[in-house]
């Protein structure tokens, strides 16, 4: 029996359809520092190239960094084009923020779960969202303290 070619396409032979996916969000690259490393880095002013490198590693953190530096995202971008350095207090605030973010990812074991927690009202923080609090030293400390409470299994 001879085989013949059909003009009807064989769906079994067609390549599988590729479905559009949301591009995966890059992993956070916040590095935990020891207390000594944190103090040493906080005493030095952060340079704009260093800040730019941090934003390249964590591009989704741009609005948070702008808030920490009390400016807008366009203001932060303009700041990055200058040659000035951050003052040590600004450097310390950014470093503390990064430490809290790294700890949160550790505590929750998953960045997506941690991000949901960051953007949800938390009763222990008087119903405020942790992300909203993390624009001042006190706010970062409150969130960091709450993360340590969760890490130790205390849920209020």
N, CA, C and O atoms as a GROMACS GRO file, in nm:
protein
  624
    1UNK      N    1   0.085  -0.116   0.000
    1UNK     CA    2   0.000   0.000   0.000
    1UNK      C    3   0.089   0.123   0.000
    1UNK      O    4   0.179   0.134   0.083
    2UNK      N    5   0.067   0.211  -0.089
    2UNK     CA    6   0.149   0.331  -0.104
    2UNK      C    7   0.097   0.442  -0.014
    2UNK      O    8  -0.023   0.460   0.005
    3UNK      N    9   0.192   0.515   0.039
    3UNK     CA   10   0.154   0.630   0.121
    3UNK      C   11   0.130   0.749   0.030
    3UNK      O   12   0.198   0.766  -0.070
    4UNK      N   13   0.034   0.830   0.065
    4UNK     CA   14   0.010   0.951  -0.013
    4UNK      C   15   0.007   1.072   0.081
    4UNK      O   16  -0.027   1.061   0.199
    5UNK      N   17   0.042   1.182   0.026
    5UNK     CA   18   0.045   1.305   0.104
    5UNK      C   19  -0.091   1.371   0.099
    5UNK      O   20  -0.155   1.379  -0.006
    6UNK      N   21  -0.133   1.417   0.211
    6UNK     CA   22  -0.260   1.486   0.220
    6UNK      C   23  -0.236   1.635   0.220
    6UNK      O   24  -0.133   1.680   0.270
    7UNK      N   25  -0.326   1.712   0.165
    7UNK     CA   26  -0.314   1.858   0.169
    7UNK      C   27  -0.363   1.914   0.302
    7UNK      O   28  -0.342   2.032   0.332
    8UNK      N   29  -0.427   1.831   0.382
    8UNK     CA   30  -0.474   1.872   0.514
    8UNK      C   31  -0.358   1.860   0.611
    8UNK      O   32  -0.297   1.753   0.622
    9UNK      N   33  -0.327   1.968   0.683
    9UNK     CA   34  -0.213   1.959   0.775
    9UNK      C   35  -0.240   1.861   0.889
    9UNK      O   36  -0.352   1.850   0.938
   10UNK      N   37  -0.139   1.794   0.928
   10UNK     CA   38  -0.147   1.697   1.036
   10UNK      C   39  -0.121   1.773   1.167
   10UNK      O   40  -0.008   1.816   1.191
   11UNK      N   41  -0.221   1.788   1.250
   11UNK     CA   42  -0.205   1.864   1.374
   11UNK      C   43  -0.111   1.796   1.471
   11UNK      O   44  -0.050   1.862   1.555
   12UNK      N   45  -0.099   1.665   1.461
   12UNK     CA   46  -0.008   1.594   1.550
   12UNK      C   47   0.137   1.628   1.519
   12UNK      O   48   0.223   1.623   1.606
   13UNK      N   49   0.164   1.664   1.394
   13UNK     CA   50   0.300   1.695   1.355
   13UNK      C   51   0.335   1.843   1.376
   13UNK      O   52   0.451   1.882   1.361
   14UNK      N   53   0.234   1.926   1.410
   14UNK     CA   54   0.261   2.069   1.428
   14UNK      C   55   0.335   2.092   1.559
   14UNK      O   56   0.313   2.021   1.657
   15UNK      N   57   0.422   2.189   1.560
   15UNK     CA   58   0.490   2.220   1.686
   15UNK      C   59   0.390   2.273   1.787
   15UNK      O   60   0.289   2.334   1.752
   16UNK      N   61   0.419   2.249   1.911
   16UNK     CA   62   0.329   2.296   2.016
   16UNK      C   63   0.329   2.448   2.018
   16UNK      O   64   0.430   2.513   1.992
   17UNK      N   65   0.215   2.502   2.049
   17UNK     CA   66   0.204   2.648   2.059
   17UNK      C   67   0.283   2.697   2.180
   17UNK      O   68   0.285   2.634   2.286
   18UNK      N   69   0.345   2.807   2.162
   18UNK     CA   70   0.416   2.867   2.274
   18UNK      C   71   0.327   2.975   2.332
   18UNK      O   72   0.281   3.065   2.261
   19UNK      N   73   0.304   2.966   2.458
   19UNK     CA   74   0.219   3.062   2.524
   19UNK      C   75   0.302   3.176   2.579
   19UNK      O   76   0.412   3.156   2.631
   20UNK      N   77   0.248   3.294   2.566
   20UNK     CA   78   0.320   3.412   2.619
   20UNK      C   79   0.318   3.406   2.770
   20UNK      O   80   0.213   3.387   2.831
   21UNK      N   81   0.432   3.423   2.828
   21UNK     CA   82   0.445   3.425   2.973
   21UNK      C   83   0.494   3.560   3.016
   21UNK      O   84   0.564   3.630   2.943
   22UNK      N   85   0.456   3.594   3.136
   22UNK     CA   86   0.515   3.714   3.194
   22UNK      C   87   0.663   3.685   3.214
   22UNK      O   88   0.699   3.578   3.262
   23UNK      N   89   0.747   3.779   3.180
   23UNK     CA   90   0.889   3.752   3.206
   23UNK      C   91   0.912   3.736   3.355
   23UNK      O   92   0.856   3.809   3.437
   24UNK      N   93   0.994   3.640   3.388
   24UNK     CA   94   1.023   3.616   3.530
   24UNK      C   95   1.091   3.737   3.590
   24UNK      O   96   1.182   3.796   3.530
   25UNK      N   97   1.047   3.774   3.707
   25UNK     CA   98   1.108   3.886   3.776
   25UNK      C   99   1.247   3.843   3.824
   25UNK      O  100   1.263   3.733   3.878
   26UNK      N  101   1.346   3.929   3.805
   26UNK     CA  102   1.480   3.888   3.848
   26UNK      C  103   1.486   3.868   3.999
   26UNK      O  104   1.414   3.933   4.074
   27UNK      N  105   1.571   3.780   4.039
   27UNK     CA  106   1.587   3.754   4.182
   27UNK      C  107   1.649   3.875   4.250
   27UNK      O  108   1.728   3.948   4.191
   28UNK      N  109   1.612   3.894   4.374
   28UNK     CA  110   1.669   4.004   4.450
   28UNK      C  111   1.815   3.975   4.477
   28UNK      O  112   1.855   3.860   4.497
   29UNK      N  113   1.892   4.077   4.476
   29UNK     CA  114   2.035   4.061   4.502
   29UNK      C  115   2.079   4.144   4.621
   29UNK      O  116   2.185   4.206   4.619
   30UNK      N  117   1.998   4.143   4.722
   30UNK     CA  118   2.035   4.212   4.845
   30UNK      C  119   2.121   4.118   4.926
   30UNK      O  120   2.084   4.002   4.948
   31UNK      N  121   2.235   4.165   4.969
   31UNK     CA  122   2.331   4.081   5.039
   31UNK      C  123   2.329   4.112   5.188
   31UNK      O  124   2.333   4.229   5.228
   32UNK      N  125   2.321   4.008   5.267
   32UNK     CA  126   2.327   4.027   5.413
   32UNK      C  127   2.471   4.059   5.452
   32UNK      O  128   2.565   3.996   5.404
   33UNK      N  129   2.486   4.157   5.540
   33UNK     CA  130   2.617   4.197   5.590
   33UNK      C  131   2.624   4.169   5.739
   33UNK      O  132   2.522   4.169   5.808
   34UNK      N  133   2.743   4.146   5.787
   34UNK     CA  134   2.760   4.136   5.933
   34UNK      C  135   2.746   4.276   5.990
   34UNK      O  136   2.752   4.374   5.916
   35UNK      N  137   2.727   4.285   6.120
   35UNK     CA  138   2.716   4.417   6.184
   35UNK      C  139   2.841   4.501   6.160
   35UNK      O  140   2.831   4.622   6.140
   36UNK      N  141   2.957   4.438   6.164
   36UNK     CA  142   3.082   4.510   6.142
   36UNK      C  143   3.091   4.562   5.999
   36UNK      O  144   3.132   4.676   5.976
   37UNK      N  145   3.052   4.478   5.901
   37UNK     CA  146   3.054   4.522   5.760
   37UNK      C  147   2.954   4.636   5.739
   37UNK      O  148   2.983   4.733   5.669
   38UNK      N  149   2.838   4.623   5.800
   38UNK     CA  150   2.736   4.727   5.788
   38UNK      C  151   2.786   4.859   5.844
   38UNK      O  152   2.770   4.964   5.781
   39UNK      N  153   2.846   4.856   5.962
   39UNK     CA  154   2.898   4.979   6.022
   39UNK      C  155   3.010   5.039   5.938
   39UNK      O  156   3.014   5.161   5.919
   40UNK      N  157   3.099   4.956   5.887
   40UNK     CA  158   3.210   5.007   5.805
   40UNK      C  159   3.158   5.072   5.678
   40UNK      O  160   3.206   5.179   5.639
   41UNK      N  161   3.062   5.009   5.612
   41UNK     CA  162   3.008   5.065   5.488
   41UNK      C  163   2.923   5.189   5.514
   41UNK      O  164   2.921   5.282   5.433
   42UNK      N  165   2.853   5.192   5.627
   42UNK     CA  166   2.766   5.305   5.659
   42UNK      C  167   2.844   5.431   5.691
   42UNK      O  168   2.792   5.542   5.676
   43UNK      N  169   2.967   5.416   5.734
   43UNK     CA  170   3.049   5.533   5.769
   43UNK      C  171   3.101   5.606   5.646
   43UNK      O  172   3.140   5.722   5.653
   44UNK      N  173   3.103   5.536   5.533
   44UNK     CA  174   3.154   5.596   5.410
   44UNK      C  175   3.039   5.646   5.325
   44UNK      O  176   2.933   5.583   5.321
   45UNK      N  177   3.057   5.759   5.257
   45UNK     CA  178   2.951   5.802   5.166
   45UNK      C  179   2.945   5.708   5.045
   45UNK      O  180   3.048   5.666   4.992
   46UNK      N  181   2.823   5.675   5.002
   46UNK     CA  182   2.806   5.588   4.887
   46UNK      C  183   2.822   5.672   4.760
   46UNK      O  184   2.765   5.781   4.750
   47UNK      N  185   2.898   5.622   4.665
   47UNK     CA  186   2.918   5.693   4.538
   47UNK      C  187   2.801   5.666   4.445
   47UNK      O  188   2.729   5.567   4.461
   48UNK      N  189   2.783   5.753   4.348
   48UNK     CA  190   2.676   5.732   4.250
   48UNK      C  191   2.699   5.605   4.167
   48UNK      O  192   2.602   5.534   4.139
   49UNK      N  193   2.823   5.574   4.127
   49UNK     CA  194   2.840   5.446   4.056
   49UNK      C  195   2.798   5.325   4.140
   49UNK      O  196   2.744   5.228   4.087
   50UNK      N  197   2.823   5.331   4.270
   50UNK     CA  198   2.782   5.221   4.358
   50UNK      C  199   2.630   5.213   4.367
   50UNK      O  200   2.572   5.104   4.362
   51UNK      N  201   2.564   5.328   4.380
   51UNK     CA  202   2.418   5.332   4.385
   51UNK      C  203   2.361   5.283   4.252
   51UNK      O  204   2.263   5.208   4.251
   52UNK      N  205   2.420   5.325   4.142
   52UNK     CA  206   2.374   5.282   4.010
   52UNK      C  207   2.386   5.131   3.995
   52UNK      O  208   2.297   5.066   3.941
   53UNK      N  209   2.496   5.075   4.043
   53UNK     CA  210   2.517   4.929   4.037
   53UNK      C  211   2.411   4.856   4.118
   53UNK      O  212   2.360   4.752   4.076
   54UNK      N  213   2.377   4.911   4.234
   54UNK     CA  214   2.273   4.849   4.318
   54UNK      C  215   2.138   4.850   4.246
   54UNK      O  216   2.063   4.753   4.252
   55UNK      N  217   2.109   4.960   4.178
   55UNK     CA  218   1.982   4.969   4.105
   55UNK      C  219   1.981   4.878   3.982
   55UNK      O  220   1.876   4.828   3.944
   56UNK      N  221   2.096   4.858   3.920
   56UNK     CA  222   2.103   4.764   3.807
   56UNK      C  223   2.078   4.622   3.854
   56UNK      O  224   2.018   4.542   3.782
   57UNK      N  225   2.124   4.590   3.975
   57UNK     CA  226   2.104   4.456   4.030
   57UNK      C  227   1.960   4.435   4.076
   57UNK      O  228   1.910   4.323   4.073
   58UNK      N  229   1.894   4.542   4.117
   58UNK     CA  230   1.757   4.537   4.169
   58UNK      C  231   1.673   4.647   4.105
   58UNK      O  232   1.632   4.740   4.176
   59UNK      N  233   1.646   4.641   3.975
   59UNK     CA  234   1.578   4.751   3.907
   59UNK      C  235   1.439   4.780   3.962
   59UNK      O  236   1.392   4.894   3.955
   60UNK      N  237   1.371   4.679   4.016
   60UNK     CA  238   1.237   4.698   4.071
   60UNK      C  239   1.240   4.776   4.202
   60UNK      O  240   1.134   4.817   4.251
   61UNK      N  241   1.358   4.798   4.260
   61UNK     CA  242   1.370   4.870   4.386
   61UNK      C  243   1.382   5.021   4.366
   61UNK      O  244   1.393   5.096   4.463
   62UNK      N  245   1.380   5.065   4.241
   62UNK     CA  246   1.399   5.208   4.212
   62UNK      C  247   1.301   5.298   4.289
   62UNK      O  248   1.345   5.397   4.348
   63UNK      N  249   1.170   5.268   4.291
   63UNK     CA  250   1.079   5.354   4.368
   63UNK      C  251   1.110   5.354   4.518
   63UNK      O  252   1.097   5.458   4.584
   64UNK      N  253   1.151   5.240   4.571
   64UNK     CA  254   1.186   5.233   4.713
   64UNK      C  255   1.310   5.316   4.743
   64UNK      O  256   1.314   5.388   4.842
   65UNK      N  257   1.411   5.306   4.658
   65UNK     CA  258   1.533   5.386   4.679
   65UNK      C  259   1.501   5.534   4.669
   65UNK      O  260   1.554   5.614   4.745
   66UNK      N  261   1.414   5.571   4.575
   66UNK     CA  262   1.375   5.712   4.562
   66UNK      C  263   1.307   5.759   4.690
   66UNK      O  264   1.336   5.868   4.740
   67UNK      N  265   1.217   5.677   4.743
   67UNK     CA  266   1.150   5.713   4.869
   67UNK      C  267   1.247   5.725   4.984
   67UNK      O  268   1.236   5.816   5.066
   68UNK      N  269   1.342   5.634   4.992
   68UNK     CA  270   1.442   5.638   5.099
   68UNK      C  271   1.526   5.766   5.091
   68UNK      O  272   1.567   5.820   5.194
   69UNK      N  273   1.551   5.812   4.970
   69UNK     CA  274   1.633   5.932   4.951
   69UNK      C  275   1.548   6.058   4.943
   69UNK      O  276   1.598   6.165   4.907
   70UNK      N  277   1.419   6.045   4.976
   70UNK     CA  278   1.326   6.159   4.980
   70UNK      C  279   1.321   6.234   4.848
   70UNK      O  280   1.328   6.357   4.844
   71UNK      N  281   1.308   6.158   4.739
   71UNK     CA  282   1.297   6.218   4.607
   71UNK      C  283   1.201   6.134   4.523
   71UNK      O  284   1.151   6.032   4.570
   72UNK      N  285   1.177   6.176   4.402
   72UNK     CA  286   1.093   6.100   4.309
   72UNK      C  287   1.184   6.010   4.225
   72UNK      O  288   1.307   6.021   4.231
   73UNK      N  289   1.124   5.922   4.148
   73UNK     CA  290   1.203   5.836   4.059
   73UNK      C  291   1.280   5.922   3.957
   73UNK      O  292   1.398   5.897   3.936
   74UNK      N  293   1.214   6.022   3.893
   74UNK     CA  294   1.293   6.108   3.803
   74UNK      C  295   1.404   6.184   3.878
   74UNK      O  296   1.511   6.207   3.823
   75UNK      N  297   1.377   6.223   4.002
   75UNK     CA  298   1.479   6.290   4.083
   75UNK      C  299   1.596   6.197   4.112
   75UNK      O  300   1.712   6.240   4.110
   76UNK      N  301   1.566   6.070   4.139
   76UNK     CA  302   1.671   5.972   4.163
   76UNK      C  303   1.755   5.953   4.036
   76UNK      O  304   1.878   5.946   4.043
   77UNK      N  305   1.688   5.944   3.922
   77UNK     CA  306   1.761   5.927   3.796
   77UNK      C  307   1.851   6.047   3.768
   77UNK      O  308   1.963   6.031   3.720
   78UNK      N  309   1.802   6.167   3.798
   78UNK     CA  310   1.885   6.288   3.781
   78UNK      C  311   2.003   6.284   3.877
   78UNK      O  312   2.115   6.323   3.840
   79UNK      N  313   1.979   6.239   3.999
   79UNK     CA  314   2.085   6.229   4.100
   79UNK      C  315   2.195   6.134   4.052
   79UNK      O  316   2.313   6.159   4.075
   80UNK      N  317   2.155   6.025   3.986
   80UNK     CA  318   2.252   5.926   3.938
   80UNK      C  319   2.345   5.982   3.831
   80UNK      O  320   2.455   5.931   3.810
   81UNK      N  321   2.301   6.089   3.764
   81UNK     CA  322   2.385   6.150   3.660
   81UNK      C  323   2.487   6.248   3.716
   81UNK      O  324   2.569   6.301   3.641
   82UNK      N  325   2.483   6.274   3.845
   82UNK     CA  326   2.578   6.366   3.906
   82UNK      C  327   2.700   6.290   3.957
   82UNK      O  328   2.704   6.167   3.956
   83UNK      N  329   2.798   6.365   4.001
   83UNK     CA  330   2.918   6.303   4.058
   83UNK      C  331   2.921   6.311   4.210
   83UNK      O  332   3.020   6.274   4.273
   84UNK      N  333   2.813   6.359   4.268
   84UNK     CA  334   2.816   6.372   4.414
   84UNK      C  335   2.793   6.238   4.482
   84UNK      O  336   2.746   6.143   4.420
   85UNK      N  337   2.828   6.231   4.608
   85UNK     CA  338   2.810   6.110   4.688
   85UNK      C  339   2.691   6.128   4.781
   85UNK      O  340   2.651   6.240   4.811
   86UNK      N  341   2.636   6.016   4.825
   86UNK     CA  342   2.535   6.022   4.930
   86UNK      C  343   2.606   6.052   5.062
   86UNK      O  344   2.721   6.013   5.082
   87UNK      N  345   2.538   6.122   5.151
   87UNK     CA  346   2.596   6.144   5.283
   87UNK      C  347   2.586   6.013   5.361
   87UNK      O  348   2.503   5.929   5.328
   88UNK      N  349   2.670   5.995   5.463
   88UNK     CA  350   2.669   5.867   5.537
   88UNK      C  351   2.531   5.827   5.591
   88UNK      O  352   2.499   5.708   5.594
   89UNK      N  353   2.449   5.923   5.634
   89UNK     CA  354   2.316   5.887   5.685
   89UNK      C  355   2.230   5.827   5.575
   89UNK      O  356   2.156   5.732   5.601
   90UNK      N  357   2.238   5.879   5.454
   90UNK     CA  358   2.163   5.821   5.342
   90UNK      C  359   2.215   5.682   5.308
   90UNK      O  360   2.139   5.590   5.281
   91UNK      N  361   2.347   5.669   5.310
   91UNK     CA  362   2.409   5.540   5.284
   91UNK      C  363   2.361   5.437   5.386
   91UNK      O  364   2.324   5.325   5.350
   92UNK      N  365   2.361   5.475   5.513
   92UNK     CA  366   2.318   5.383   5.618
   92UNK      C  367   2.173   5.342   5.600
   92UNK      O  368   2.139   5.225   5.619
   93UNK      N  369   2.086   5.436   5.564
   93UNK     CA  370   1.945   5.404   5.544
   93UNK      C  371   1.928   5.305   5.429
   93UNK      O  372   1.851   5.210   5.441
   94UNK      N  373   1.999   5.326   5.318
   94UNK     CA  374   1.991   5.231   5.207
   94UNK      C  375   2.041   5.093   5.248
   94UNK      O  376   1.981   4.992   5.212
   95UNK      N  377   2.150   5.090   5.322
   95UNK     CA  378   2.205   4.962   5.367
   95UNK      C  379   2.110   4.890   5.462
   95UNK      O  380   2.093   4.768   5.452
   96UNK      N  381   2.048   4.963   5.553
   96UNK     CA  382   1.952   4.902   5.645
   96UNK      C  383   1.831   4.847   5.569
   96UNK      O  384   1.780   4.740   5.601
   97UNK      N  385   1.786   4.922   5.470
   97UNK     CA  386   1.675   4.876   5.385
   97UNK      C  387   1.713   4.744   5.318
   97UNK      O  388   1.636   4.648   5.319
   98UNK      N  389   1.834   4.741   5.259
   98UNK     CA  390   1.878   4.620   5.190
   98UNK      C  391   1.889   4.503   5.286
   98UNK      O  392   1.858   4.389   5.250
   99UNK      N  393   1.934   4.529   5.409
   99UNK     CA  394   1.945   4.422   5.508
   99UNK      C  395   1.807   4.367   5.544
   99UNK      O  396   1.789   4.246   5.557
  100UNK      N  397   1.709   4.458   5.559
  100UNK     CA  398   1.573   4.414   5.591
  100UNK      C  399   1.514   4.333   5.475
  100UNK      O  400   1.446   4.233   5.498
  101UNK      N  401   1.540   4.376   5.352
  101UNK     CA  402   1.489   4.303   5.236
  101UNK      C  403   1.554   4.164   5.227
  101UNK      O  404   1.485   4.065   5.199
  102UNK      N  405   1.683   4.156   5.250
  102UNK     CA  406   1.751   4.026   5.246
  102UNK      C  407   1.698   3.935   5.356
  102UNK      O  408   1.676   3.816   5.333
  103UNK      N  409   1.677   3.990   5.475
  103UNK     CA  410   1.626   3.910   5.586
  103UNK      C  411   1.484   3.863   5.559
  103UNK      O  412   1.449   3.749   5.590
  104UNK      N  413   1.403   3.950   5.501
  104UNK     CA  414   1.265   3.912   5.470
  104UNK      C  415   1.258   3.797   5.372
  104UNK      O  416   1.177   3.705   5.388
  105UNK      N  417   1.342   3.801   5.270
  105UNK     CA  418   1.346   3.691   5.172
  105UNK      C  419   1.390   3.562   5.241
  105UNK      O  420   1.341   3.454   5.207
  106UNK      N  421   1.482   3.573   5.336
  106UNK     CA  422   1.527   3.456   5.413
  106UNK      C  423   1.414   3.400   5.499
  106UNK      O  424   1.387   3.280   5.499
  107UNK      N  425   1.348   3.490   5.572
  107UNK     CA  426   1.243   3.449   5.665
  107UNK      C  427   1.127   3.382   5.592
  107UNK      O  428   1.077   3.278   5.636
  108UNK      N  429   1.083   3.441   5.481
  108UNK     CA  430   0.969   3.388   5.409
  108UNK      C  431   1.008   3.276   5.314
  108UNK      O  432   0.922   3.200   5.269
  109UNK      N  433   1.137   3.264   5.282
  109UNK     CA  434   1.185   3.157   5.197
  109UNK      C  435   1.146   3.171   5.051
  109UNK      O  436   1.180   3.086   4.969
  110UNK      N  437   1.074   3.277   5.019
  110UNK     CA  438   1.026   3.297   4.884
  110UNK      C  439   1.001   3.446   4.866
  110UNK      O  440   0.929   3.508   4.945
  111UNK      N  441   1.060   3.503   4.764
  111UNK     CA  442   1.047   3.647   4.743
  111UNK      C  443   0.903   3.689   4.716
  111UNK      O  444   0.861   3.795   4.760
  112UNK      N  445   0.827   3.606   4.645
  112UNK     CA  446   0.688   3.640   4.615
  112UNK      C  447   0.605   3.646   4.743
  112UNK      O  448   0.525   3.738   4.761
  113UNK      N  449   0.624   3.549   4.832
  113UNK     CA  450   0.551   3.551   4.960
  113UNK      C  451   0.591   3.671   5.043
  113UNK      O  452   0.506   3.736   5.104
  114UNK      N  453   0.721   3.702   5.045
  114UNK     CA  454   0.768   3.818   5.119
  114UNK      C  455   0.710   3.947   5.060
  114UNK      O  456   0.671   4.037   5.134
  115UNK      N  457   0.705   3.955   4.929
  115UNK     CA  458   0.651   4.075   4.865
  115UNK      C  459   0.503   4.093   4.898
  115UNK      O  460   0.457   4.205   4.919
  116UNK      N  461   0.428   3.982   4.902
  116UNK     CA  462   0.286   3.991   4.942
  116UNK      C  463   0.274   4.044   5.084
  116UNK      O  464   0.188   4.127   5.113
  117UNK      N  465   0.362   3.997   5.173
  117UNK     CA  466   0.362   4.044   5.311
  117UNK      C  467   0.395   4.193   5.315
  117UNK      O  468   0.333   4.269   5.389
  118UNK      N  469   0.494   4.235   5.236
  118UNK     CA  470   0.535   4.376   5.234
  118UNK      C  471   0.422   4.469   5.194
  118UNK      O  472   0.414   4.583   5.240
  119UNK      N  473   0.335   4.421   5.106
  119UNK     CA  474   0.230   4.507   5.052
  119UNK      C  475   0.093   4.485   5.117
  119UNK      O  476  -0.008   4.536   5.069
  120UNK      N  477   0.090   4.409   5.225
  120UNK     CA  478  -0.036   4.383   5.297
  120UNK      C  479  -0.038   4.458   5.429
  120UNK      O  480   0.066   4.472   5.493
  121UNK      N  481  -0.155   4.506   5.472
  121UNK     CA  482  -0.163   4.567   5.604
  121UNK      C  483  -0.133   4.463   5.712
  121UNK      O  484  -0.186   4.352   5.709
  122UNK      N  485  -0.048   4.498   5.806
  122UNK     CA  486  -0.005   4.406   5.911
  122UNK      C  487  -0.055   4.458   6.046
  122UNK      O  488  -0.023   4.570   6.085
  123UNK      N  489  -0.132   4.375   6.114
  123UNK     CA  490  -0.190   4.417   6.242
  123UNK      C  491  -0.083   4.458   6.343
  123UNK      O  492  -0.100   4.556   6.415
  124UNK      N  493   0.027   4.385   6.348
  124UNK     CA  494   0.134   4.416   6.442
  124UNK      C  495   0.200   4.551   6.413
  124UNK      O  496   0.267   4.608   6.499
  125UNK      N  497   0.181   4.601   6.291
  125UNK     CA  498   0.234   4.733   6.254
  125UNK      C  499   0.121   4.835   6.247
  125UNK      O  500   0.126   4.929   6.168
  126UNK      N  501   0.021   4.816   6.332
  126UNK     CA  502  -0.096   4.904   6.342
  126UNK      C  503  -0.170   4.916   6.210
  126UNK      O  504  -0.220   5.023   6.175
  127UNK      N  505  -0.178   4.804   6.136
  127UNK     CA  506  -0.253   4.801   6.011
  127UNK      C  507  -0.182   4.866   5.893
  127UNK      O  508  -0.241   4.881   5.786
  128UNK      N  509  -0.058   4.904   5.911
  128UNK     CA  510   0.015   4.967   5.801
  128UNK      C  511   0.087   4.861   5.719
  128UNK      O  512   0.118   4.752   5.767
  129UNK      N  513   0.114   4.896   5.593
  129UNK     CA  514   0.188   4.807   5.505
  129UNK      C  515   0.338   4.827   5.531
  129UNK      O  516   0.384   4.941   5.536
  130UNK      N  517   0.413   4.719   5.548
  130UNK     CA  518   0.557   4.732   5.574
  130UNK      C  519   0.630   4.816   5.468
  130UNK      O  520   0.718   4.894   5.501
  131UNK      N  521   0.593   4.799   5.341
  131UNK     CA  522   0.659   4.874   5.234
  131UNK      C  523   0.642   5.024   5.254
  131UNK      O  524   0.732   5.102   5.220
  132UNK      N  525   0.528   5.066   5.307
  132UNK     CA  526   0.503   5.209   5.329
  132UNK      C  527   0.586   5.264   5.445
  132UNK      O  528   0.620   5.382   5.448
  133UNK      N  529   0.617   5.178   5.540
  133UNK     CA  530   0.695   5.222   5.656
  133UNK      C  531   0.844   5.236   5.626
  133UNK      O  532   0.915   5.310   5.694
  134UNK      N  533   0.890   5.164   5.525
  134UNK     CA  534   1.035   5.155   5.502
  134UNK      C  535   1.092   5.275   5.426
  134UNK      O  536   1.162   5.258   5.326
  135UNK      N  537   1.062   5.395   5.473
  135UNK     CA  538   1.119   5.516   5.413
  135UNK      C  539   1.197   5.597   5.516
  135UNK      O  540   1.255   5.701   5.483
  136UNK      N  541   1.200   5.549   5.639
  136UNK     CA  542   1.274   5.616   5.745
  136UNK      C  543   1.352   5.512   5.825
  136UNK      O  544   1.325   5.392   5.815
  137UNK      N  545   1.447   5.558   5.904
  137UNK     CA  546   1.523   5.467   5.990
  137UNK      C  547   1.429   5.391   6.082
  137UNK      O  548   1.439   5.269   6.097
  138UNK      N  549   1.337   5.464   6.145
  138UNK     CA  550   1.245   5.401   6.239
  138UNK      C  551   1.156   5.299   6.169
  138UNK      O  552   1.132   5.191   6.223
  139UNK      N  553   1.106   5.332   6.052
  139UNK     CA  554   1.021   5.240   5.977
  139UNK      C  555   1.095   5.113   5.937
  139UNK      O  556   1.041   5.003   5.949
  140UNK      N  557   1.218   5.129   5.889
  140UNK     CA  558   1.297   5.012   5.852
  140UNK      C  559   1.322   4.926   5.975
  140UNK      O  560   1.315   4.803   5.968
  141UNK      N  561   1.351   4.989   6.088
  141UNK     CA  562   1.376   4.915   6.212
  141UNK      C  563   1.250   4.841   6.257
  141UNK      O  564   1.258   4.725   6.299
  142UNK      N  565   1.133   4.905   6.249
  142UNK     CA  566   1.007   4.839   6.286
  142UNK      C  567   0.983   4.715   6.201
  142UNK      O  568   0.946   4.610   6.252
  143UNK      N  569   1.003   4.728   6.071
  143UNK     CA  570   0.983   4.615   5.980
  143UNK      C  571   1.085   4.506   6.010
  143UNK      O  572   1.051   4.388   6.014
  144UNK      N  573   1.210   4.544   6.030
  144UNK     CA  574   1.315   4.446   6.062
  144UNK      C  575   1.282   4.373   6.192
  144UNK      O  576   1.300   4.251   6.202
  145UNK      N  577   1.234   4.446   6.293
  145UNK     CA  578   1.196   4.383   6.419
  145UNK      C  579   1.080   4.285   6.400
  145UNK      O  580   1.080   4.177   6.459
  146UNK      N  581   0.983   4.322   6.317
  146UNK     CA  582   0.870   4.233   6.291
  146UNK      C  583   0.916   4.108   6.217
  146UNK      O  584   0.866   3.998   6.243
  147UNK      N  585   1.010   4.123   6.126
  147UNK     CA  586   1.065   4.007   6.055
  147UNK      C  587   1.135   3.912   6.152
  147UNK      O  588   1.123   3.790   6.139
  148UNK      N  589   1.206   3.967   6.249
  148UNK     CA  590   1.272   3.882   6.349
  148UNK      C  591   1.169   3.812   6.436
  148UNK      O  592   1.189   3.697   6.475
  149UNK      N  593   1.060   3.880   6.467
  149UNK     CA  594   0.952   3.818   6.544
  149UNK      C  595   0.896   3.699   6.468
  149UNK      O  596   0.874   3.592   6.525
  150UNK      N  597   0.872   3.718   6.338
  150UNK     CA  598   0.820   3.609   6.255
  150UNK      C  599   0.922   3.496   6.244
  150UNK      O  600   0.886   3.378   6.249
  151UNK      N  601   1.051   3.532   6.230
  151UNK     CA  602   1.156   3.432   6.217
  151UNK      C  603   1.162   3.342   6.340
  151UNK      O  604   1.198   3.225   6.331
  152UNK      N  605   1.126   3.397   6.455
  152UNK     CA  606   1.131   3.320   6.579
  152UNK      C  607   0.996   3.252   6.609
  152UNK      O  608   0.977   3.196   6.717
  153UNK      N  609   0.904   3.258   6.513
  153UNK     CA  610   0.778   3.185   6.526
  153UNK      C  611   0.673   3.250   6.612
  153UNK      O  612   0.581   3.184   6.658
  154UNK      N  613   0.687   3.380   6.635
  154UNK     CA  614   0.588   3.452   6.716
  154UNK      C  615   0.495   3.529   6.623
  154UNK      O  616   0.538   3.623   6.556
  155UNK      N  617   0.370   3.489   6.618
  155UNK     CA  618   0.272   3.556   6.533
  155UNK      C  619   0.167   3.617   6.623
  155UNK      O  620   0.092   3.546   6.691
  156UNK      N  621   0.161   3.748   6.624
  156UNK     CA  622   0.063   3.816   6.712
  156UNK      C  623  -0.061   3.851   6.635
  156UNK      O  624  -0.154   3.908   6.691
   0.00000   0.00000   0.00000
